[in-house]
């Protein structure tokens, strides 16, 4: 099993930008034949205590669907 560890700089509160950064890392890891990619905690939203409620995801948030597609 090959594990890829992603280190990226998330942009505060910019979920869509951060999702794209994640997808770029996933693509690179897949090209390197990684079986799993691990990202830092809160890397989709960045650590933003004052914005936590606004940036929170619902359980079945559609923004996660792209990750399901990339996982295939």
Phi, psi and omega per residue, in radians:
X1 nan 2.337 3.117
X2 -1.922 2.181 -3.112
X3 -1.949 2.293 3.075
X4 -1.860 2.279 3.083
X5 -1.848 2.081 -3.086
X6 -1.667 2.229 3.035
X7 -2.041 1.982 -3.100
X8 -2.420 2.770 3.100
X9 -1.736 1.906 3.106
X10 -1.353 2.625 3.081
X11 -1.720 2.280 -3.057
X12 -0.966 2.054 3.037
X13 1.274 0.049 -3.091
X14 -1.794 1.306 -3.039
X15 -1.020 -0.811 -3.096
X16 -1.103 -0.694 3.084
X17 -1.113 -0.759 -3.128
X18 -1.184 -0.615 3.063
X19 -1.060 -0.782 3.135
X20 -1.079 -0.682 3.085
X21 -1.081 -0.723 3.102
X22 -1.085 -0.779 -3.127
X23 -1.097 -0.639 3.079
X24 -1.096 -0.739 3.107
X25 -1.163 -0.708 3.123
X26 -1.060 -0.745 3.119
X27 -1.073 -0.797 3.114
X28 -1.091 -0.735 -3.138
X29 -1.142 -0.694 3.119
X30 -1.117 -0.702 3.099
X31 -1.119 -0.505 3.104
X32 -1.528 0.119 3.091
X33 1.189 0.530 3.081
X34 -1.284 2.521 3.101
X35 -1.599 -0.411 -3.115
X36 -2.593 2.549 3.081
X37 -2.138 2.294 -3.136
X38 -1.980 2.262 -3.131
X39 -1.954 2.745 3.090
X40 -1.139 2.664 3.070
X41 -1.000 2.415 3.101
X42 1.066 0.424 -3.084
X43 -1.285 -0.245 3.071
X44 -1.427 -0.492 -3.094
X45 -2.005 -0.346 -2.949
X46 1.285 2.878 -3.103
X47 -1.423 1.792 -3.076
X48 -2.334 1.410 -3.098
X49 -0.961 -0.656 -3.110
X50 -1.277 -0.361 -3.132
X51 -1.851 0.096 -3.025
X52 -0.956 -0.794 -3.120
X53 -1.133 -0.758 -3.126
X54 -1.168 -0.616 -3.069
X55 -1.616 -0.075 -3.093
X56 -1.072 2.527 3.107
X57 -1.702 2.567 2.974
X58 -1.435 2.812 -3.094
X59 -0.942 -0.800 -3.105
X60 -1.907 0.670 -3.119
X61 -0.983 2.254 -3.103
X62 -1.089 -0.370 3.131
X63 -1.155 -0.302 3.089
X64 -1.440 -0.256 -3.085
X65 -1.003 -0.655 -3.137
X66 -1.081 -0.579 3.111
X67 -1.218 -0.580 3.055
X68 -1.117 -0.732 3.118
X69 -1.122 -0.787 -3.141
X70 -1.142 -0.504 -3.132
X71 -1.189 -0.453 3.134
X72 -1.240 nan nan
